[in-house]
Amino acid sequence: MQGAASISEDGWLERLAQLAVRDGLHLSTLRQRDARDFELVLASAALFFPAGQLLTEREANERLKEFLSSAGAMLATDHVELRRWLADTSFIHRSDRGTDYRRGTLPDWLAAAAVRLTATQLRDGALAARGARGRARAARKQAWLEQGAVEEIEGAPPPIEQPDDEVFMRLALDQANNAWALGEVPVGAVLVKDGQVLATGFNQPIGNSDPTAHAEIQAIRAAAELLGNYRLSHCTLYVTLEPCAMCAGAIQHARIARLVYGADDPKTGACGSVVDLMAEPKLNHHAQVRRGVLAQACGGVLSDFFAERRELRRAGSLPADEDEST
């Protein structure tokens, strides 16, 4: 990376440890989001190749497998794809015969620290970070279970009302209007972390020819891509309509901490109207739910949309098989 400030050994180890606690990190996503992190990860893999030593393809593969099981365990790739990335970016060099490999030339901002770092240091630092994350997760789970035992006796706490709930719901309403403009059922969603909008989404199943393209799914996919993590802990999802069973399941799998929705859905609502998946004790995650935020406005958008559709149908402007269901 041209002009990047040099990194120290401690800085390298610290940043690799921060990246190591993630899961399912794609190199292509990392390259687009942060070129510096992309180079640091590839350079870490290259350090598993001894300096000045020529390795056979089999030996190179074993080194890369060792990296992926330790310092590179956060990557969603295999040794073959990783070897291709390293060769294409010259972090490792391949012989003319294509069967021998050696460590390549690392970027200037990493070169000095690389001389003093070893694969063992990278491996131990990353594994320690992942171990600490695992212990922290276990402690949080135990605390949750202990809290759940108390709640079972004393009753669940009331949903937390936050001062910005209406602000973010109005943003979700803006997304719903985007759906309406494209002829989709007007449902919008906004995903927020630490008071900042991570991603937005609106219904697009018709336009995308995708029955899963609900507003919530669109926002969850975009946020996961942005963070490089399929877990969206500590996030709040705002959606104008009560989620269906599919979206409620996605919320649970993403470990979203809090759900705020506007209008109830008496046909397919899975947060209390038809079923309540957020209160199902057999499921291992339960987002805290706040219902009815700007419910009248959220429901009004849907009512107005379907009234318009019925008028268009009477006027013959919609195909006879046009589906009006949500």
N, C-alpha and C positions, 0 to 999 in steps of 0.2 A: 504494500500500500504506500503510495507516494506521499512523503511528507508526514507520515505518522510518527508520533513521539515514541522513542524507544521504551520498552517495557523492562522492568526488573524481574529477577527470578521470583521474588515474592509476589509481585503483581501478576505474573503469569499463573502461578499456582493458585492465587486467590480467585482470579477470573475463571480459570478452568473448574475450580470447585463450585463456583456459582452456576456455571453451565451444567455441571455434572448432576445436579439435583433435578434436572428436568427429565422428561420422558418423551420419546417419540419425536425428537428434534430432527428435522429434515435439513440436509446440507443446502439444498436449493433455497429453502426458506431463509436459512441463516445467512446465506450469501446476499439475498435481496435486502434483508433487514439490517444487517450489521457486518460489513466487509471485514472489520477488524476481528470480530469474534470468529468469523469464517476462517480467516487465516490462522488464528491462534489454534483452533481445533485441528486443522490440517497439519500445522507444524507440530502439534503434540503427537499426532499419529506418526509423523516422519521421524520423531525422536526415538521411536521404537525400532528404527533401523540404525544399527551401530554406525557411527561416523567412519567413512572410508572403507567400509566392508561391503563386498558384493554378495548379494543373496540370490539364491535360486528362487523361482516362482513359488515353490512349495514353502521355502523358508520365509519369504515375504508374506505369504498368506498366513502363516502361523503367527508372525509378529502382528499383523493387522487383527487377527482374531483375539490375540492377547489384549491389544488396545481396546477393542470393542467390548471386551468382557470386563474392563476396568475403567480406565480414564475416558473411554469413549462410549460408555454404556448408555449415555443419553441419546445416542444417534439412532435414527430409524433407517438403518442400512445394513448391508452385509459386507464382508471383506472384499468381494469382487468389485462391487460398486465403489467402495471406498478407495480401492487401489486405482480404479479408473480416474476418480476425482484427483487423487494425488499425482498421478502421471500427467493428466491433462493440465494441471496447474504448476507442474515442474517441482512440486515438493518432494517427489522422488523421480529418479531418472531410470528409464528402461533402456536396456542395451539394444543395439540394432537388431539382434536376433529376437528380441521381445521376450526372452526367458530369464534374464537376470536384472536385478534391481539394486539400487543404492540410494542413499539419502541425497536429495537434491539441494538446491540453494534456497535458503529460507529468506523471507523478506528482511530488509535492513532493520526494521524496528524490532524484530524478534531475534536477529542473529546473535547479538552479544549474550543475551540471557540463555539462548539455546546451548552455547558452549559450556555453561555451568550447570545445566539441568540434566537430569537423567530420566529414563523411562520409569524407573522405580519411584522417583519422587512424584512424577505425574500420576502414576497408578495409585500410590498410597494416599495422596491428597484427595483425589477424586473419590476413592472408595470410602475414605473417612467422611467426606461430605455426604455421600449417599447413605452411609450408616447413620449419621447424625439425623438426617431427614427421616429415616425409617423409625428411629427412636422417638423423634418428635411426633410423628404420625401416631405411633402406638400410644404415646402419652395422651394425645388429643382424643383418640378413640376411647381410651379408658375413662378420661374425664367426661366424654359425652355419654358413655354408658352409665357412669355413676349419676350424672345429671338426669339421664332418662329414667333411672330408677326412682329418683325423687319426683320427677314430673308425673310418673305413672300414679303416684300416691296423691300428689298435691294438685295435679292438673297442669296442662300445658300453659306456658306463659303467653300473655296476649301478644299479638303481632306488634313489632316495633314500628312506630310511626316516625318517619324521618322528614325533616323540613323540606327536603328537595324532591320528595316523592311526586308532587304535582308537577314540578318543573320537568322532570324526566318523563312523566306520563304525557305531557304536552308534546315533547319531542317524539314520543312513540305515536301520538296522533298525527304528527306531520308525516311519519313514515306510512301510516295507514292511508293517508291521502295520496301518497305516491302510488300505492297499490291501486286505488280507485282510478287514478289517471290512466293506468294501464289496463283497466277493465278487470282487475282482480278483486276478490273480496277484501275490503279495506281493513286489514289487521296490520298493526305495526309493532315493532319491538325495539328496545334499546337496552344494551348491556353495559353496566357501569361498574367500575372498580375504583375505590378510594375517591369518589366524587367526580371521576373523569369518565367520559363516554369512551368505551373501547370499540364498540361496533353497533351498527344498526341493521335492521332488516325489515322487510315487508313481504306480504304474501306474493309469491310468484309461481305457483304450481302450473298455471296455464301457460304463461310465457316460457317457462323453463321445461315444460313437458315433464314435470317432476312432482309426483304426489307428495313428496317429503318437503317441498320447498315452502314450508310455513314460515311466518315471520320469525318465530323463535329459533327455528333451525338455522335460518339464514344468519341471524345475529350470533348464535353460538358458534357456527362454523367460522365466521369472520374473526371473532375474538380468539378462538383457539389457534387459528392461523397466525394472527398477530403476535400472540404470546409464545407460540411454539410449544404449546402444552394443551393436552386434551382435558386437563383439569382446570376448572374456572372457579376455584375456591375464593372466598371473600368477595365474590361478585354478586350484584343484584340485577335481576332481569325484570324489565318493565315491559308489559305487553297489554295491548288494549282489550284483548278478549281472553277469557279463561282458557288456558292451554288444554288441548286434547290429550288423549292417552300417549300418543307418540311423542308429543312435545314435553309432556310431564316426565316421560321416561328419559328423554335427552337431558332435561334439567337435572335429574337425579344422577345420571351417568357423568355429567360434567361437574358434579359436586357444587353446583351453584348454591350459595348460602341463603339467598333471599329472593322470593318471587313477589312482584307487585303487579296486579292486573286490574283492569277496569271493569268491563261488563261481564256478567255471568253468561255462560253458554249452556242453556238447558238441554241442548241436543247432544253435545259431545264433551262437555266440560269434565275434566278429570281431576279437578281440585275441589270437589265438593258438590257440584251440580248433578252429575250422573254417578260418578265414583269419586273417591278421594284418595288418589295415590300418594299424596303428600302426607297422609296420616296412616298409611298402611304399615302396621308394625313389623311385618315380615320383610319389608324393604330396608336396605341398610343405609339409606340417606334420606333425610327429610329436610327440604328447604323450608324456611320460615315463610309463611304466606300472609300477605296483606291484600284483602279483597276490596273492590268497590271504589278505587281511587279514580276520580273523574268518570264514574260509571255512567252518568247520564250523557256526557259528551261522547264517550266511547261507544255506547249503545246507539246513540243518535246517528253517528256516522254509518253504522251498519244498517239501521232502519232506512235512512235516506238513500243509501246505495241500492237496497233491494226494492224500495219504492220506485226509484228511477228505472231499475231493470224491468219491473212489471209494466211500467208505462211504455218502455221501448218494445217490450214483447207485444203489448196490445197494438202498438203502432206498426208491428211487423218488422222492426229493425233488428231483432235478434233471431238467430236460427231456432228452429223449432225444438232442437235437442239441447239448447243452451241450459246448463245446470245452474240453478239458483241457490243450491245448498252451500253452507259454509264448510 
